[in-house]
Amino acid sequence: MLLATLAATPFHVPQGVEWLALLASYLLGAVPFGWVLARLLKGVDLRQHGSGNIGATNAMRVLGKPLGLFAFALDFAKGWVAPALFAAAARDSLGELAPASQSLEVLCGAAAVLGHVFPVYLGFRGGKAVATGCGAIVAIDPLIFVFGGLVWLLCLFTLRMVSAASMAMAIAFPIVAWQRMGPGGYGWEVVWGTAALAALVLWRHRANVGRILAGTEPKTGRRRVAGSAK
């Protein structure tokens, strides 16, 4: 059943200006805003502090909550810009040749997320896809993000682990997308796109999964002990 559905999904092959939109999405997604803020405002390399990750969570840990939230907003924004602006510009340029589905938006969002995770500017060592992925999802369907965000809040309040909450939210995204499919809505391309995002988020959090199983994953509201696991 799953293979039959996958085979029936109308995947769109980019053409012409769409490739430029994908390239622009990747290059924007690859901008390491947390790393840039740490360098410019604190004179530190974010990769050498905290967890060593360039994402918003480590930026908050190293730079403080205000700058960390600013880094999150910037990472979120680049995920939103790719489907909302770059894909839209490509569609306008193509006119009647533009794809009828939301495949282009999904592809541009995916390109931005891959840029964040594998940034060309930092030797392809980047973040964990959460903030940028959320921005892309908001551009495609805000309600997927809303329901996923509720899952994030519930897990954060019960487990008090940002990593676990982020993984649970990512898993919720394709489930919600699948529930929202229907006549007049989007098709399987959004479901597969959010499923791919969930798989990437889980893979990028594999070290966190190991620490969760070992009982050593840091929790919110507790001060980290010097030398504790990253």
N, C-alpha and C positions, 0 to 999 in steps of 0.2 A: 504493500500500500504506500509506504513512504517513498520507495523508488519510483513508483508510478506517478505519484504527485510531483516528485522532483523532475521527472522527465516531461511532465505536462506544463511545468512552470515556464512562462515566456521570458527567458533571460534575454536582455537587450545587449547587443554588441555595440559599443560606442563607435561613433563615426565622426569624422571631421572635427568640428569645433568642440565636440563633447570630450575629445581627448585633452584639449586645452583646459577644459573645466576640471577634469580629473587631475591633471598636473597641478593646476592652481590650488585645488583642494588639498593635495598631498603637501605641497610646499608651505601652505598656510598651516596645515595641521602639524607640520614638523617644527614650527617655531616654538622653542622651549620656554614659554613665558615664565614659569617658575624659576628656571635656571637663570634667565635674563634678569629677573627682579633680584634674585640673590646676588648676582654679580654686580649689578649697578648700585643697589641700595645698601648691601651689606659687605660687598667685597669678598664673598665666599662662593665656592663651587658646591652647588647643592648635591652633587654626586659624591662629595667627600664628607657629608654630614647626615645625621639621622639614619634613615634607611638606605640612603644613596640613590633614591628614586627622584626623578625631576618633576613628579606630579604634584598636584595641589595638596595632598595629605602631608607629604614630606615638607613641602614649602611652609605649610602651617606649623609643622613641628619645629622647623629651623628658624623661620622668619617671624613667627607669631601669627595669631589669628587674623588680624586685619589684612596683612599682606598675603597670607595663605588664602583667604577668601577672595582677594583680588586675583590671585593666580588661578583659582578655580573659575572665576568669572571669565577670565581671558581664555582659558582652555575650553570652557563651555561655549564661548562665543565663536571660536574658530570651528567647532563642530557644527554650529548652527549656520554659519555663513556658507559653508560648502554646499549643502543641499538647497538652502533658501535663496541664495544669491547667485552662486556660480552655476548651479544646475538651471536655475531660472533664466540666466543670461544665455546659456547655451540653447535652451528651448526657444527663446525669442529669436535667436539667430537662425535656427533651423526652420521655424515656422511650421508648415504642414508636415515636414519630415520628422518633427520631434516625436519621440516615443509616447504612446498613449498611456502607458503604465507609469508607475513611480520608480521604475528601475534606475533612471538617471540620478534621481535624488538619493536613492540608496547607495549607488556606486560612488557618488561624490562624498556622501557621509562616510562611507567605508574608506575612501582615499584619505580623508582628513584624519580618521582614527588611526590608520596605518602610519600616517605621517607622525602622529603623536607618539606612537609606540616605537617606530623605527625612524627617528629623525635623521635626515641626511646631514644636518648641521652638527650633530653630536656623535658621529660614528655609529648611527643606527641603534643607539642605546637610549630608550625613552621611557615614557610613563606606562600606566596600566590600563589606559583606554576608557576609564570611567567618566571623567568630566567631559571629554570631547565626544564620547559616545552619547552621553545624555543630551548634549547640545544638538547633535545630528538627529536624534529621535524627536526632540521637541519640534524641529523644523518639519519633520515628516508627519508626526501625529502626536500632539502634546498630551493626549489622554494616556498614551502608552507610558509616557514619563510620569504622569500623575499617579497612576496605579503602581508603577514600579517604585516611585518615591515613597508611597505609603508602606510598601514592603520594606524599604530601606529604613524608614523610621521605626517600624515595629521591631525589626531585628536589632537595630542600634540600641533601643531602649531595653530590650530583653537580654541580649548577649553582650552589649557594650563593646563591640568590636567593629570598627569601621570596615575592615576587610571582609568580615562575614556579611555585614549589611550590604556591601557593594556587590558581592557575589550573588546574594539572594535577589537583589534588585535586577541584576543582569539576567538571571534565570527567569524572572517574572516577565521581562520584556517580550520574548517571543510568545509566551502563553497569552498575554494580553493582546498582542498583535493578532494572534490566531483567532481569539474571541471576537475581535473587531472587524474581521473580514466579512464581506457580504456584498450584495448588489449595491452599486453606487459607491462603494468604498474601494479600498485597494485590494490587491491580490496577494499571491504567495511571495512576491519579491520582498515585501516588508517583513514577513514572517521569517524568511530565510536570512534576510539581512540582520535582524535582531538576534536570530539564533547564532549567526556567525560572531556577532559582537559578544554574546554570552560566552561562547566557547573561548574567545580571545581573552576576555576578562578572567575567566577561570584559569586559563593557562598562565596569564601574567601574575596571578595570585597563588601559584603553586607552592611557593615558599611559605606564604601565609597559611595555606592549608596544612602544611607540615607542622608549623608551630601551633596551630589550633589543635591538631591531633595530639601534640606533645604537651599541651597545656601551657605553652610559653608565649602565646600571642598577647601583646600588650592590649589592655582594655582602656576605654575612655574613662577619665576621672581618676586615673591612677598615675602617679609620677613614675617615669621610667628609671630603673636603676642603672647606674653607670656600668657599661659592659654588657647590657642585656642584648638579646637578639634583635637584629634589625628587622 
